[in-house]
Amino acid sequence: MTVKTLDPTKCDYCSGNGYFQLLLGGSETCSCCKGTGKKKE
């Protein structure tokens, strides 16, 4: 069993992806990190 640790530099809302997958298809830029995938300082 592996334990995953949360990366403190990744955005919490999009998990560091910079975007969200939409249910109806396509993607939307994360409004919290502006698509960078990194937490705001």
FENKAVEN-V809823 format. One record per residue. BURIAL is + if it has 16 or more other C-alpha atoms within 10 Angstrom, else -. D_LAST is the distance of its C-alpha to the last C-alpha in Angstrom with 2 decimals. Layout:
BURIAL:D_LAST, BURIAL:D_LAST
This chain:
-:32.65, -:29.19, -:26.13, -:22.88, -:19.70, -:16.45, -:14.00, -:10.75, -:9.01, +:10.99, +:10.56, +:12.79, +:14.76, +:16.07, +:15.98, +:14.39, +:17.25, +:15.67, +:18.70, +:21.02, -:24.70, -:26.85, -:29.99, -:32.28, -:31.08, -:28.56, -:24.82, -:22.23, +:18.82, +:16.03, -:15.10, +:11.79, +:10.27, -:13.08, +:14.80, +:12.48, +:12.40, +:8.89, +:6.24, -:3.77, -:0.00
